[in-house]
């Protein structure tokens, strides 16, 4: 893989501009917030890979169990010529799909999309080395903005794994799923990973591991703001908080100021005051019920074809097909 095999749709300048806009909107709100996508610089991507290995974080292992079992059936059902992975990260679980699809004989192209150029380049190079007959076309971009620029020959299988769909608020989720449907031809495929509603204690521990890896991942958003916008956040002065919102059926992650402080953010022309105990919401992670997943897919223009869970029923993986929408 070389630079010609990497499509960059987010320049460094564009990234900084987008972050500046989010910081100005989120940190001037009555309830302060920052989008979870800003966790993921090179350090944040590495921290997330470490999270997937901690004992408390079950989603990665549960989803992998499903993919180990069902990837051959997915390959036969979809006969995909192109596999697109949104938010690819290290693409480790994707190798199960790549193995099955290449063995089936239909797959020609793998298109990983990620916001982090460093993480994407490393992952795409590793895949290109491991699968020398496969065209690997990396895309640096935001899957909420650049779906219509994805390369690849139909039929395509879009994989959105890891439960990342849960990071959207419900209205955002509906918009995103419809945007995926809009770039697919009728009959193309979506493979979606969704974490399921379960025991509250199990959920909270998954986002507050004993080793503190998730806490450092959470604070990384402040380091990103420091790095890109010249802010003087002291991340160690913010405590990691996670809790279960039973009404909305999602986990919230927050950063809580441990003292009164003023933070200067020159790159956003902003000074922000924090009171002791004040929170910044940095992530929601919605948990799903099977009937809810099917309903949301149908509303977006997908027909659910297969539904699988791990043996413990902790995590759901759905395979759905784009259908003609009647406006």
Order of alpha helices (4+ residues) and beta strands (2+ residues): beta-alpha-beta-alpha-alpha-beta-alpha-beta-alpha-beta-beta-beta-alpha-beta-alpha-alpha-beta-beta-beta-beta-beta-alpha-beta-beta
